[in-house]
Amino acid sequence: MYVADQTWPELGDYVAEESVAVVPLGSTEQHGPHLPLATDHLIAEGLAREAAERTGFLCTPTVNVGVSPHHRQFHGTMWVDAPQFRDYVESLTRNLAYHGVDRVVYVNAHGGNVQHLREVGRRLRDDGTLYAIEWMWDESIPDLVEEVFEHNGPHGGPKETAMIQHLAPELVREGELESARDGGVRDVEAAEHLQKHGARIFYDAVENSENGVFGDQTDATAEVGERLFEAAAEQLVELLEWLDDRRLDDLLAPAHVDPQPGSRRE
């Protein structure tokens, strides 16, 4: 159920019976010469809406701009600073709580958002508002990602390329796949410039990859993208159903370990 397509009486009926919502989040940032800046938020929204359709749970509009200053040297990249991003997502989520939602999955497709979504989830859980967790699509299917690609990449690589070939093929510049591979970092594991003596010495993507991407994009196909999408969507559905089955008290922050404070006072 997509919230923006419903009327308020229909949403009233939903929260009278259900309390789960999915919030898709991504970014608007460079993904090399072959993929659109919309890559991350297209993937997040596609998976969130698919899972909501399969389960009947509520899906909110997508947060399209995330924490992406590390891509700022590439034209068109948009970002918000981390504190403002956290505050915005927290405020949005408290709005859901006001309407009766008490468990939320942040369907995330941008690595730069991860730690900030975790922090928001902790804030909301610790004050007893609701239970919110971050879910990253590729981390739900690591074995499949490893199986289908010889040279995967953490950004703009074959896994994201294949997903967009499946979700929005008209946005993939197929003629640029080889230049994406040749102008980026094909073999991430062999890239010695990413670390020095155990330290990551870089802050921005352009310091590591001339065209901003990693992996071998020519390994990607729409058929592989469909496999990835279906597998990740299934994982998300299972997570939502697991979450729905839990007692809220079991999801919120635990009390002190024993002895409880004041338990021996007279």
N, C-alpha and C positions, 0 to 999 in steps of 0.2 A: 504494500500500500504506500503510494507516494503522497506525502502530506500535502503538497501544493495542489494536487489534483482533487482533493476532497473538500467537502463543505464542513462547516463547523459542527452541524448535528452528526454527521458521519464520524468525525473525529471524536465527538463526545461518546458515541457508541463504542469506538475502539478503546479509549482509555477506561471505559467502564468495565472492560473485560480483559484487556491486555496492558502490559507495562514495559514492553521492549521496543527500543528504537535503534536504527542504524544511522550513523552520520558519516557520509563519505567525505574524505578530505584528500587533497592532492596538492598540486602546485601549478604555476604558470611560469615555466622556465625552459631554457634551452635543452634540447635533447639531440644535439648534433645536426648535421645537414640533411638528415633523412626523416626525422620525426617532428611533429608539431610541438609547440610549447605547451599544448593542452594535454600531452601524453599522460601525466600522472593523474590529473583529475578525470580524464576520460576512463581510465582503468578503474579508479575508485568508484566512480558513479555506476559504471557498467556492472561491477560485481555487487555493489550495495543494492541496486535496484533489482538485479536478478534474484538475489537472496530474499529480498523483501517480497518479491512476487511469488517465490516458491513457498515461503513460510506464512505470508499474511501479516508479517510484522511491519512496523512503520519505518519509512525511509524519509529522511529530511533532504532539503536541497543541499547541494555540494558546496563545500568550502574550496574555492578554486585557487586561492593564492595562499601559499604557505611560507615556511621559513627557508628561504633560498638565497641568502646573500652570497653564498659561496659560488653561485653561478652568475653574479652580477656583471662580470666583464663581457658576457655574451649578450648581444642585442636582443631586446624584448623581454628579458627575464624580469619578472616582478616578484617582490617579496614584501613581507611585513617583519618587523623586528620581533624577536622571540617573546619578550614580555607582553607585547600587544596581542600577538597570536594566542598566547596562553589565556589572557584575560578574555579575548573574544570567544574562544571555544568554551571556556568555563561559563561565561554569561549565556551563550546559546544553550548549553547543556542544562543550566539552572532553569531556563525557560521550559525545557522539556519536563523537568521535575515538577514545575508548577502545574503543568497540565496532567500530571499523573504518571509519567514515565519514571521508573526507578532502576532500570538497567539499560546501559547504552554500550554499543560497540562502535568505536571509531574505525571505520573501514578506510585504511590509510594506504596510499600508494607513493608516498614520498618519504625517503629516509630522513630528510631534514626535520620532519615533523615528529619523529618517534619519541625522542626524550621529552618533548614538550607535552605531547598527549599523555604520556605516562605521568608527568607531573600534575596535569589537570585531573587525571583520574584519581591520583592520590589525594589531592585536595578535597575532591567531592566525596570520596569514600571516608576520609578521616573526619569530616564534619557531619557524616551521616546523611548527606543529601541523597546520594544514589551510588550505584556501582557502575563505573565506566572503565572500559579497557580498550587498549589499542590493538588492532589486528592488521598485520602487514601481509599482503596477498602472497608474495613469493616465499615468505618465511613459513607459510602453511604447507608448501609443497616442495621442500628443498630437494628431495630425492628425484622427483620428476624433472625439475629444472636442471639438475646435474646430468641426468640421463640424456636429455634431448640436445644439449649444447656442449660441444667440445671446449669452446672458448666463450664462457659467459662473461658478463660484465655488470658491475653494480649500477651503471647509469648509461642509458641510451643503448644498451647492449641488445643481444638477440632476444632475451625474454620480453623486454618492453616492445621491441620491434614486432615480434610475433603477436603480441597482444593487440597492438594497434592495427596490424594487418587483419586481424580477426574482427575487431570492434569498429574500426573506421578506415578501411583500406584506401579510401579516396584521399586520406591525409598523409599517406606514406609516400615519400619520394623514392620510388623503387630504383630509379637510376642513380641514386646517391649511396646505395648500400656499400659498394666497394670503397668509395671515397671516405665513408664514415669509418670503415674498418682500417683503411690505410692511413688515414689522418689522425686516428685516435691511438689507443693502447689496446692492441689485440689480445695479448697474453698478460693478464693482470698479475698472475703469480710470478712471472719472470721480470716484472717491472721493478728494478732495484731503486729507481728514483722515488718510490712512494714512501720508503722508510730509510732512516739512517740510524744505525746503532740502536735499533729498537724504538726510535721516536718517529712519529709522523711529523714531518717538518713543513708540511703545507697547510694552507687554510682554504684556498680557492681551487676550483676544478681546473681552471686554465693553467695552473702550475703543474698539473699532471698530464693533461691531454690537450693538444693544440686545438682540436675541434670539439672538445668537451665530452667525448664518449669513450666507452671501454668495451672490449669484447669483439666478437666477429659477427657483425650484423647480417652477413650473407648466409648464415646458418638458419635465419628465421624464415618461417612460412606461415601463412594464414591457418593451415591445418594444424601446425604445432601450437599456434596461438589459441585455437579452439580447445585443444587438449588442456593447455594450461588454464584457460578460463573455466572450463567445466570442472577441473579438479579443484581449483581454488574456490569456486562457488560452492561446491559440495562441502568443503571444509568450513566455509563461513556459515552455511546452513546448519551444519552439525554444532558449531559453536553457539549459534543463536538458540537452537533447541536445548542444548545443555544449559545455557544461561537461564532460559525460561523455566527450566525444571528445578532450579535452585531456590531455596528459601533466602529471602533478602537478608535476614539476620546472619546467615552463614557466609554471605558475600562481603558484608561490611567489616570494618576493622575489628580485629579480636580485642578482647579485654586484656588486662595484665595477666601474665602467668601467675599461678598461685605462689605464695599467698596473695589474695586480693588486698588492695590498699584498705586499711582500717578494719580488716576482718578479725583482728584479735583485740581490738579496743573494747573496753567495757564502758 
